[in-house]
Amino acid sequence: MKEVGKIWMNGKLVPFKNAKVHVLTHALHYSTAVFEGIRCYNTPNGSAVFRLDEHVDRFFNSAKMYSMNIPYSKQQIKNAVIQTVKASTLKECYIRPIAYYGYGTMGLTPTLNKIDVAIACWEWKIGESKAGKASGARCKVSSWIRIDSRSQPMKAKAASNYANAALARVEALKDGYDESIMLNNQGKVAEGSAENIFIVKNNQIFTPPLTAGILEGITRDSVIRIIEENGEEVIEKDLDREDLYVADEIFMTGTAAEVKSVTEVDQITIGNGKLGPKTRELQKSFMNVVMGKDDRFLSWLKYI
Ligand SMILES: Cc1ncc(COP(=O)(O)O)c(C=O)c1O
C-alpha cells in the first residue's frame, strides 16, 4: 500500500499514516460496518468519479438495513469523497467510504457506540486485478454457500458478508484458481466473491436476478444499461452450475474487477478458452463509458 494523500475521518482530513482506530473498535470484533468501493478514473477531461450518486445511495441503504444512522448527509459524503480524492493527489484511484461502530463499549450491542465514518483512497490501476482482463480467470465453484438473505441482509454491502466471501476466495486460491463462484442455498449461481457474474450462450446474455441473493452491483447495472443502449438485452434468470460449464463466454463485473473474463470453471474450459467476442466488446464499451468517451453516459461521471 502506497501511503499517499490524506484520509477523511469524521469530517477531518488526516495524514494517511495517522488514520488509526483503537484495537477495541466495535466493528473490528463484530463486523459492524458497511462500506463502499468506488473508482475515480483519469479521463482525457480530468479525473472523474464513476457513479458517485449510486454508490452513496447504496452506502446509505446498506446502513439503513442495519439501522445505522450515518451522522452525515448524502451530500456531505459526496463532498467528502471529492475532497479526499483531491487530497490524495492521485489522478485515478479506488475510493473506500466506511461507516462503522467505533470505540467505546465492548460487547455485542453495537448501538452503545458512536458511528464513525472514514473515506480513504488508494492507487488501484485499471487492469491491475490479476487474471481476467486479457487472459481470463480460472474459477472454482466454492464449497462455501453464499449467505442467505434470511440470515443477514445480503443486499447491504456490509463487512460481515465478506467473511463468507473471503473463505471462498482463499479456498479458490489455495486450490490453484484465480477466483471463486458462489452458489446460493438453492444451488443456483449467485456471484463471485466480489463480483457479479454473467454468461453468454447462443448470443444471449444472462445474469442471476437480484433474488439470487447477490449484491446489487453498480457495474452490473452499468453493463446491463450499456448492453441495452447498444440494442441487445440481458436476461435475468436463475442459473445452474451446469449453465456455467456449457456457456460460450462468462464474464464478471465489479468496481475493482471492471469487466473480467472467466475462461475456466472447475477445470472445464469455457467456450474456446479465450477472451470471448462479447466480453471483449463489452470491456471496450465499458472503458469508453468510464473514460467519458460515450456521450450517452456522461451523467455517470462526476469530474472533480
Ligand atoms: C459480493 C459482491 N458482488 C458484486 C460486487 C460488484 O459490485 P459493484 O459493481 O457495485 O462494485 C461486489 C463489489 O463490490 C461484491 O463485493
PDBQT file of the ligand as one rigid body, heavy atoms in Angstrom, charges set to zero:
ROOT
HETATM    1  C1  LIG A 401     -20.141  -9.571  -3.320  1.00  0.00    +0.000 C 
HETATM    2  C2  LIG A 401     -20.006  -8.570  -4.400  1.00  0.00    +0.000 A 
HETATM    3  N1  LIG A 401     -20.769  -8.701  -5.504  1.00  0.00    +0.000 NA
HETATM    4  C3  LIG A 401     -20.703  -7.811  -6.501  1.00  0.00    +0.000 A 
HETATM    5  C4  LIG A 401     -19.844  -6.740  -6.457  1.00  0.00    +0.000 A 
HETATM    6  C5  LIG A 401     -19.811  -5.751  -7.573  1.00  0.00    +0.000 C 
HETATM    7  O1  LIG A 401     -20.425  -4.554  -7.171  1.00  0.00    +0.000 OA
HETATM    8  P1  LIG A 401     -20.025  -3.161  -7.809  1.00  0.00    +0.000 P 
HETATM    9  O2  LIG A 401     -20.127  -3.335  -9.273  1.00  0.00    +0.000 OA
HETATM   10  O3  LIG A 401     -21.013  -2.204  -7.272  1.00  0.00    +0.000 OA
HETATM   11  O4  LIG A 401     -18.632  -2.882  -7.381  1.00  0.00    +0.000 OA
HETATM   12  C6  LIG A 401     -19.013  -6.572  -5.345  1.00  0.00    +0.000 A 
HETATM   13  C7  LIG A 401     -18.077  -5.457  -5.259  1.00  0.00    +0.000 C 
HETATM   14  O5  LIG A 401     -18.280  -4.558  -4.540  1.00  0.00    +0.000 OA
HETATM   15  C8  LIG A 401     -19.108  -7.503  -4.287  1.00  0.00    +0.000 A 
HETATM   16  O6  LIG A 401     -18.343  -7.375  -3.196  1.00  0.00    +0.000 OA
ENDROOT
TORSDOF 0
